[in-house]
Amino acid sequence: MRRKGNGVVAQSGGPTAVINNSLCGVIQGWLNNNFEGMLLGAVHGIRGVLEEDFIDLSRQKRETIKGLRFTPGSALGSCRYKLKEEDYRKLLNVFQKNDIRFFFYIGGNDSMDTANRVHQLAMEENYEMTVVGIPKTIDNDLPCTDHCPGYGSAAKFLAATVLETGIDLKGVLNNNRIKLLEVMGRNAGWLAASTALAKRAEEDAPHLIYLPEVPFSKEQFLLDVQKTYNKLGYAYIVVSEGIVDKSGRYIVSSSSRDSFGHRELGGLAGVLKELIENEVGIKVRCNVLGTAQRSAMHFASRTDADEAYMAGEEAVRLAARGESGFMVTFIRDEGLEYNCSTGKVELDRVANVEKKVPVEWINADHNFVNEKFIRYARPLIQGEVVVPTRDGLPDYRELEKLTDTLYAAKS
């Protein structure tokens, strides 16, 4: 199979704690598979490709590459940029001009759509190029794969946060005996559901969880809160930011939209806090973790980090075999012990499709998850990543961007 020509890898969308593990897998896989060309990193995702803003990853120090295994955020830089129709032609021109024959795109739903369209255009124009998508999303909503790199670490952090703040809530007698945690999750409730992993006894937090997969009723919500408070003397509530009413409308959303046309979410916790305080008469304390959910490498899942690396390595193996137009997937064995292997799926089956929490994994009252979800999620948070420290804080790594490591396409 063709191994001549340059490759480019880019990171897209919201970072995760382990997205750089996938990047490391691509880089080390490229170096180990004897490709005859440079591996370039696009600075700030697909925009870096359009602007020919590249770093020659083949010349990075080996210890820097290894350090990506414990470094959060997007080492290459990311972006949320929806390509215009004319941009795709420009992309192909950039690939042709720089003899780029391999394109690895690490991202979520919208990124897989971009990768698929690049693959289709290259075939239409008879330009020999291999395109492989590498899954990445804390939302865990990519279809055709058991789970997504990034989710396990975010789930581990959220469950630990609920465990700790739940102990805090239980142990303090004051007027703020209801805690409300707003969790990321536009249309899929995987992250909010993961907080159930913190619950080891009936009285433990969380007590109520609300997901976008089932309609949210303000009236039933208030009854649930009052019932829990009456029983325990306190209540810990987790809500996914994307919960909807019976008509499918977000309970809270902005009129503004992002570059992909998605409504911007946020502010749900404040709305529900006011609702509880006005109708139930009990003060509420809110936690909104924001990007902390996707940044916590200090408590990342070892399983998640290793599988993210596997995804990067497998993407290079697919490319080395000339298999274009695929996204790497994960396949879970059916045995009692957790075991996971990699597979592949056509990009056009993944692009712009969301996988939601199965309704049968949600309890009959629509305010918690059941044991089926717990069995699914528990293995994904196992193990810890050992992060080196300096002066008491994590000692993370950055790719070198010195003048002699930059790839000047026009020179």
C-alpha positions in Angstrom: 0.0 0.0 0.0 1.0 3.6 -0.6 3.2 5.0 2.2 4.7 7.9 0.2 3.6 11.4 0.7 3.0 13.7 3.7 0.4 13.3 6.4 -1.5 15.8 8.5 -3.3 15.4 11.8 -5.7 17.9 13.3 -7.7 18.2 16.5 -11.2 19.7 16.5 -14.0 20.8 18.8 -13.9 20.8 22.6 -10.7 19.2 24.0 -10.8 16.3 26.4 -8.4 15.1 29.1 -7.1 12.4 26.7 -7.3 13.9 23.2 -3.5 14.2 23.2 -3.2 10.5 23.8 -4.8 10.0 20.4 -2.4 12.5 18.9 0.5 10.6 20.5 -0.8 7.4 19.0 -0.9 8.9 15.5 2.6 10.4 15.8 4.3 7.2 17.2 2.3 5.1 14.8 3.5 7.1 11.9 7.1 6.9 12.9 6.8 3.1 13.5 5.1 2.4 10.2 7.9 3.7 8.0 5.9 6.3 6.0 8.0 8.1 3.4 7.1 11.7 4.3 6.6 14.2 7.1 3.7 14.1 9.6 2.4 17.6 9.9 0.2 19.0 12.7 -2.4 21.5 11.7 -2.5 24.4 14.2 -6.0 25.1 15.4 -7.8 22.3 13.6 -9.2 22.6 10.1 -8.4 26.3 10.0 -4.7 25.4 10.3 -5.1 23.3 7.2 -6.8 26.0 5.2 -4.1 28.6 6.3 -1.2 26.1 5.8 -0.3 26.6 9.4 1.6 23.4 10.1 4.1 22.0 12.6 6.5 19.2 11.5 5.6 16.6 14.2 8.2 14.2 12.8 10.9 16.5 14.3 9.5 16.9 17.8 11.6 15.6 20.7 10.6 12.1 21.6 10.2 13.0 25.3 7.8 15.8 24.3 5.7 13.3 22.3 5.6 10.9 25.3 4.6 13.8 27.5 1.3 14.1 25.5 0.1 10.9 27.2 -0.4 12.9 30.5 -1.2 16.4 29.1 -4.8 17.7 28.7 -6.2 20.2 26.2 -5.5 20.2 22.5 -1.7 20.3 22.0 -2.1 21.4 18.4 -4.9 23.8 19.2 -8.5 23.3 18.2 -11.3 25.2 16.7 -15.0 25.2 16.0 -15.2 26.2 12.3 -17.9 25.2 9.9 -16.4 24.9 6.4 -18.1 26.7 3.6 -18.6 25.0 0.3 -15.7 26.9 -1.3 -13.4 25.9 1.6 -13.5 22.2 0.5 -11.9 23.1 -2.8 -9.3 25.1 -1.0 -8.6 22.2 1.3 -8.0 19.9 -1.6 -5.7 22.5 -3.2 -3.7 22.6 0.1 -3.4 18.8 0.2 -2.3 18.7 -3.5 0.2 21.6 -3.1 1.9 20.0 -0.1 1.7 16.4 -1.3 -0.5 15.5 1.7 -1.8 12.0 1.1 -2.9 11.1 4.6 -5.4 13.1 6.7 -6.2 12.1 10.3 -9.0 14.1 12.0 -9.6 13.8 15.7 -13.0 15.0 16.6 -16.8 14.5 17.2 -19.9 14.5 15.1 -19.3 17.6 13.0 -15.6 16.7 12.5 -16.6 13.3 11.1 -18.8 15.0 8.6 -15.9 17.2 7.5 -13.6 14.1 7.2 -16.3 12.3 5.2 -16.7 15.2 2.8 -12.9 15.5 2.3 -12.8 11.8 1.5 -15.6 12.1 -1.0 -14.1 15.1 -2.7 -10.7 13.4 -3.0 -12.3 10.4 -4.7 -14.3 12.6 -7.1 -11.2 14.4 -8.1 -9.1 11.2 -8.4 -6.7 12.5 -5.8 -5.1 9.6 -4.0 -5.5 10.4 -0.3 -6.4 8.3 2.8 -8.8 10.0 5.3 -9.4 8.4 8.7 -11.5 9.8 11.6 -10.5 9.4 15.2 -13.4 9.6 17.7 -13.2 12.2 20.5 -16.0 13.6 22.6 -16.8 13.7 26.3 -20.5 13.6 25.2 -20.1 10.0 24.2 -22.6 10.5 21.4 -20.9 9.2 18.3 -22.8 6.2 16.9 -21.4 2.8 15.8 -18.9 2.6 18.6 -19.3 1.3 22.1 -18.0 4.5 23.6 -15.8 7.5 22.7 -12.4 8.5 24.0 -12.7 11.4 26.4 -16.0 10.2 28.0 -14.4 7.9 30.6 -12.2 10.6 32.0 -15.0 13.2 32.2 -17.3 10.6 33.7 -14.7 9.7 36.3 -14.2 13.4 37.2 -17.9 14.1 37.5 -18.6 11.0 39.6 -15.7 11.9 42.0 -17.0 15.5 42.1 -20.5 14.4 43.1 -19.0 11.9 45.6 -17.0 14.6 47.3 -19.6 17.5 47.2 -22.2 15.0 48.2 -20.3 14.3 51.4 -19.9 18.0 51.9 -23.7 18.5 51.5 -24.6 15.7 53.9 -22.3 16.8 56.6 -23.2 20.5 57.0 -26.4 21.7 58.7 -27.5 25.0 57.2 -30.2 26.5 55.0 -28.6 25.3 51.7 -29.6 21.7 51.9 -30.3 21.2 48.2 -27.4 21.1 45.7 -27.9 21.4 41.9 -25.2 20.3 39.5 -25.5 21.4 35.8 -23.6 19.0 33.5 -22.6 19.3 29.9 -24.7 17.3 27.4 -26.6 19.0 24.6 -28.8 16.2 23.3 -27.4 13.1 25.0 -27.2 12.6 28.8 -24.2 10.3 29.0 -22.3 12.7 31.2 -25.1 13.5 33.6 -25.9 9.8 33.9 -22.2 9.0 34.8 -22.7 10.8 38.2 -24.7 7.8 39.3 -21.4 5.9 39.6 -20.8 8.0 42.8 -23.8 6.4 44.5 -22.9 3.5 46.9 -25.8 3.6 49.3 -29.4 4.9 49.0 -28.7 8.1 50.9 -25.6 8.9 48.9 -25.5 11.6 46.2 -26.8 11.9 43.6 -30.5 11.4 44.4 -32.0 12.7 41.2 -30.7 12.8 37.6 -32.4 14.3 34.6 -31.4 13.5 31.0 -32.4 14.9 27.6 -33.6 11.5 26.5 -36.9 11.8 28.3 -39.2 14.8 28.6 -38.7 17.1 31.7 -41.8 18.1 33.7 -41.3 21.0 36.0 -44.3 19.8 38.1 -42.9 16.3 38.5 -39.4 17.7 39.2 -40.7 19.7 42.1 -42.5 16.7 43.5 -39.3 14.6 43.2 -37.3 17.3 45.0 -39.8 17.6 47.8 -40.1 13.9 48.2 -36.3 13.4 48.4 -35.9 16.3 50.8 -38.6 15.1 53.1 -37.1 11.6 53.2 -33.4 12.6 53.7 -33.3 16.1 54.9 -31.3 17.2 51.9 -31.2 16.5 48.1 -28.5 16.4 45.4 -29.8 16.9 41.9 -27.9 16.5 38.6 -29.3 18.0 35.4 -28.0 17.8 31.9 -27.9 21.2 30.3 -29.9 19.9 27.3 -33.0 18.7 29.0 -36.2 19.3 27.0 -40.0 19.5 27.6 -42.6 17.2 26.1 -42.5 19.3 22.9 -38.8 18.8 22.5 -37.9 22.4 23.4 -34.8 23.0 25.6 -35.9 24.1 29.1 -33.2 26.9 28.8 -31.4 28.0 25.7 -30.0 31.1 24.1 -31.3 32.6 20.9 -27.7 32.7 19.6 -26.2 29.8 17.8 -22.7 28.5 17.3 -20.9 28.2 13.9 -22.6 24.8 13.2 -26.1 26.2 13.9 -26.4 24.6 17.4 -28.3 26.7 20.0 -26.0 27.8 22.8 -27.0 26.3 26.2 -26.3 27.4 29.7 -28.0 29.0 32.7 -30.3 26.0 33.4 -29.0 25.6 37.0 -30.0 29.2 37.8 -33.5 28.7 36.4 -34.1 25.5 38.3 -32.6 27.1 41.5 -35.2 29.9 41.3 -38.0 27.4 40.6 -37.2 25.3 43.7 -36.7 28.2 46.0 -40.0 29.8 44.9 -42.1 26.7 44.9 -40.5 24.5 47.6 -39.2 27.3 49.8 -35.7 25.8 50.4 -32.5 27.5 49.5 -30.4 25.9 46.7 -26.7 26.0 46.0 -25.6 25.5 42.4 -22.4 24.1 40.9 -21.7 24.6 37.2 -18.3 23.0 36.3 -18.0 24.2 32.7 -14.8 23.2 31.0 -13.4 21.5 34.2 -15.4 18.5 33.0 -13.2 18.0 30.0 -9.8 19.2 31.4 -9.2 17.1 34.5 -6.1 15.1 33.5 -5.2 15.0 37.2 -8.0 12.4 37.7 -8.3 10.9 34.2 -9.2 7.3 33.6 -6.3 5.1 32.7 -8.7 3.0 30.6 -9.8 6.1 28.7 -6.2 7.3 28.1 -5.0 3.9 26.8 -8.0 3.6 24.5 -7.5 7.1 23.1 -3.9 6.1 22.3 -5.2 2.9 20.7 -7.5 4.9 18.5 -4.6 7.0 17.2 -2.5 4.0 16.5 -5.3 2.1 14.8 -6.0 5.1 12.5 -2.4 4.9 11.3 -2.7 1.2 10.7 -5.8 1.7 8.6 -4.0 4.4 6.6 -1.0 2.1 6.1 -3.4 -0.4 4.6 -4.9 2.2 2.3 -8.3 2.1 4.1 -9.9 5.5 3.6 -13.2 6.9 4.6 -13.4 5.2 8.0 -13.6 6.2 11.6 -12.0 4.1 14.3 -14.5 2.4 16.6 -14.4 0.4 19.9 -15.9 -3.0 20.2 -16.7 -4.4 23.7 -16.4 -8.1 24.3 -19.5 -9.8 25.8 -17.6 -11.6 28.6 -17.8 -10.9 32.3 -14.4 -9.1 32.3 -14.2 -5.8 30.4 -12.2 -6.1 27.2 -12.2 -3.8 24.3 -10.8 -3.9 20.8 -10.7 -1.5 17.8 -12.8 -1.7 14.7 -13.9 0.7 11.9 -17.0 2.2 10.5 -17.7 4.2 7.3 -17.6 7.9 8.0 -20.9 8.5 6.2 -22.6 6.4 8.8 -21.3 8.5 11.6 -21.4 12.1 10.3 -24.0 14.3 12.0 -25.6 11.3 13.9 -26.0 11.3 17.7 -26.1 8.3 20.0 -28.3 8.8 23.0 -28.6 7.0 26.3 -31.0 4.0 25.7 -34.4 4.7 27.3 -34.3 1.2 28.8 -31.3 2.3 30.9 -33.3 5.1 32.5 -35.6 4.3 35.5 -39.4 4.3 35.2 -39.7 7.6 37.0 -37.3 9.3 34.5 -35.2 10.7 37.3 -32.3 8.3 37.5 -30.5 5.5 35.6 -30.6 1.8 36.3 -28.1 -1.0 36.7 -27.8 -1.5 32.9 -26.1 1.9 32.6 -23.9 1.3 35.7 -22.6 -2.0 34.1 -21.9 -0.1 30.9 -20.1 2.9 32.4 -18.2 1.4 35.4 -15.4 -0.2 33.4 -14.7 3.1 31.5 -13.5 5.0 34.6 -11.0 2.4 35.9 -7.4 3.3 36.6 -5.5 6.5 37.0 -3.0 8.4 34.9 0.2 9.2 36.8 0.9 12.9 36.1 4.4 14.2 37.0 4.4 17.3 39.2 6.5 20.3 39.7 6.2 22.6 42.8 3.1 20.7 43.8 1.2 21.1 40.6 1.0 19.0 37.4 3.9 19.4 35.0 2.3 19.2 31.6 4.0 19.4 28.2 3.7 21.6 25.1 4.7 20.9 21.6 7.7 22.9 20.5 6.9 25.7 18.2 10.4 27.0 17.6 11.3 28.5 14.2 13.1 25.4 13.0 10.2 23.1 13.8 7.7 25.1 11.8 6.7 23.8 8.4 6.8 26.7 5.9 4.6 25.6 3.1 5.5 28.4 0.8 9.2 28.3 1.2 
